Structure formats: C-alpha cells, structure tokens
C-alpha cells in the first residue's frame, strides 16, 4: 500500500530532542515538512543524510519548511540510546528537532518506521502544507533533485493534483549497511 498523497500519520515517539515540546505533524500544517529517518551508526546517514538535512534547514525559511529528524533504530539498540543520541546531536551540531522512534517490543522495528513504510536509513519523507505525503525516498538523494522538489512544494499554495514519486523496494537488496544506506531486517 502506497502512502503517497495520503495524509501523513502521526509519529509514534518515545521522546524528542532539540525542542522544548512534543511536535505533531498536525501542528505543522501550513508548512512543508522534510522528515529525515536516520540512525546515528548508519554510515550513509552520517556522511550524506544528516549533512543534507542540516543544509535543508539552513537553506529554507523555518516559517515555510520544518526539518524533523526521526532516530529510527532497528539494529544495535543497546548502543543507540537517548544519552548516546544526545552526545551525537551535540557533536554533529544538529539544530533541528529530533524524534526518537518508539521501538516495537515484539519485532524491534520502530513503530513510525513501520507505519511510514520506511525500508531502512537514511530515508526521506516530504509532506506538503496540507499534510499529504508527496515523496518517499530510501537512501541518498541528489541535492539538486531534493532542492527542486522542496522548492516546488514551498511554492505551492493550493493543491488540486498532487504528483508523487514512490520508490519501490528491490527484491535483490541485502540487509545491512553500505555507503548509501542501511536496510532494515
């Protein structure tokens, strides 16, 4: 089932960092939302995804576009707890709000990751001003392509038809990390 062009479900989180209050996607209506799913031990997140999320935050007005990080841990749970994440955020000077995805006690796959259909990290969701998911990407995305899509979403004022791109998973992918992404089990 594709979530593209549907209203984004709310994040299911255990905590928030870099913000004084819990943030809901509903509360961000009227802004474009760049949601970045990452793990601090994911090489592609550290080298590509998080620097890109920081660049997006710096490039767009916070009145028009909200950057939200989603720390969605599906492996090495013991090494990526809240205290380690706080140190990571400080060391990498991340300035956008970061949600800690609620772990599923049975499968270990985080609940927000499941409901958004994220296949691994890094992942990006773009949500329009009305709360519709307009784009979902697993793995690295070219800066120019991302900038173009964000510019189009920020420029939209009334949406009658919502174009979308939804990348499907490949049956040939293997679990684990490489230089471009980490795939969940």
C-alpha positions in Angstrom: 0.0 0.0 0.0 1.4 3.4 -1.0 1.1 6.2 1.4 1.9 8.8 -1.3 -0.8 11.5 -1.5 -2.4 10.3 1.8 -2.4 12.3 5.0 0.7 11.5 6.9 0.0 9.5 10.1 1.4 11.0 13.3 4.8 10.0 14.5 4.9 7.4 17.3 7.8 8.5 19.5 9.3 7.8 22.9 10.9 11.2 23.3 12.0 14.4 21.5 15.4 16.2 21.5 16.3 19.7 20.3 12.8 21.0 21.1 11.0 22.2 24.2 7.8 20.4 23.3 6.4 17.4 21.5 5.8 18.2 17.8 2.9 16.7 15.9 2.7 16.6 12.1 -0.8 18.1 12.5 0.7 21.1 14.3 3.0 21.7 11.2 0.1 22.0 8.7 0.8 25.1 6.6 4.5 24.2 6.4 6.3 21.8 4.2 7.9 19.0 6.3 11.2 17.4 5.5 11.2 14.2 7.7 14.6 12.5 7.8 14.8 9.0 9.2 18.3 8.1 10.4 20.4 6.0 12.8 23.5 7.5 14.3 25.5 4.4 13.5 24.4 4.3 9.8 27.4 5.4 7.7 25.2 6.9 4.9 23.2 8.9 7.5 26.4 10.4 8.9 28.1 11.1 5.5 25.1 12.0 3.4 21.7 12.2 5.1 22.3 14.3 8.2 24.5 16.9 6.4 21.8 17.1 3.8 19.1 17.6 6.4 21.2 20.3 8.1 21.7 22.0 4.7 18.0 22.0 4.0 17.3 23.5 7.4 19.8 26.3 6.6 18.6 26.9 3.1 14.8 27.3 3.7 12.9 29.6 6.0 11.7 27.9 9.1 8.4 29.6 8.6 7.9 27.7 5.3 9.7 24.4 5.9 10.2 22.3 9.0 13.1 19.8 9.2 12.4 16.9 11.6 14.8 14.1 12.3 13.5 10.7 13.2 16.0 8.5 15.0 14.6 5.1 14.0 16.8 2.3 15.4 16.2 -1.2 14.0 19.6 -2.6 15.0 22.3 -2.2 17.7 19.5 -0.9 20.1 21.8 -1.1 23.1 24.4 1.3 21.5 22.0 3.9 20.3 20.1 5.0 23.4 18.9 8.5 24.3 22.1 9.6 26.1 24.3 8.4 23.2 22.0 10.3 20.8 22.2 13.5 22.9 26.1 13.3 22.6 25.8 12.6 18.9 23.5 15.6 18.3 25.9 17.8 20.2 29.0 16.6 18.4 27.4 16.9 14.9 25.8 20.2 15.8 22.3 19.2 14.6 19.9 22.1 15.1 16.6 20.6 14.1 14.1 18.8 16.3 14.7 15.0 16.5 12.1 12.5 17.5 13.1 9.1 18.9 11.0 6.5 17.2 9.1 4.2 19.6 10.5 0.6 19.4 8.1 -2.3 18.7 8.6 -4.6 21.8 8.0 -7.7 19.6 9.8 -7.1 16.3 12.3 -4.4 17.4 11.4 -2.5 14.2 10.3 1.1 15.3 6.6 1.9 15.0 6.9 5.1 13.0 9.3 3.3 10.6 6.6 0.6 10.1 3.7 3.0 9.6 5.6 5.1 7.1 6.8 2.1 5.2 10.4 3.0 5.6 12.8 0.3 4.4 15.9 1.5 6.2 18.1 4.5 6.8 18.6 7.1 5.6 15.0 7.8 4.5 13.3 11.0 3.5 9.6 11.9 3.5 8.3 15.1 2.1 5.0 16.3 3.4 3.1 19.2 1.8 1.4 22.1 3.6 -1.9 20.1 3.8 -0.2 17.1 5.5 -0.1 14.8 2.4 3.0 12.6 1.9 4.3 13.7 -1.5 7.6 11.8 -1.7 9.3 8.9 0.0 13.0 8.0 -0.6 15.2 5.3 0.8 18.9 6.0 0.5 20.7 9.1 -0.7 19.0 11.6 -3.0 20.9 14.1 -5.1 21.0 17.6 -3.6 19.7 19.3 -6.7 16.8 16.9 -7.2 15.8 17.4 -3.5 16.2 21.1 -3.7 14.0 21.3 -6.7 11.3 19.2 -5.1 11.4 21.2 -1.9 11.3 24.5 -3.9 8.2 23.3 -5.7 6.4 22.2 -2.5 7.3 25.5 -0.8 6.0 27.5 -3.8 2.6 25.6 -3.8 -0.3 27.5 -2.3 -3.3 25.4 -3.5 -3.0 21.8 -4.4 -5.5 20.3 -6.7 -3.5 17.5 -8.1 -0.6 16.0 -6.1 2.2 14.5 -8.2 4.2 11.8 -6.4 7.3 9.6 -6.7 7.4 6.5 -4.6 10.4 4.2 -4.8 9.7 0.5 -4.5 12.0 -1.9 -2.9 14.1 -4.3 -4.9 13.9 -8.0 -4.3 17.7 -8.2 -4.8 18.6 -5.9 -1.8 20.5 -7.4 1.0 20.1 -6.4 4.7 22.8 -4.4 6.4 24.8 -1.2 5.6 26.7 0.1 2.7 28.0 3.6 1.7 24.5 4.7 0.6 22.0 3.2 3.1 21.2 0.7 5.9 18.4 -1.7 5.2 16.2 -2.9 8.0 15.6 -6.7 8.5 
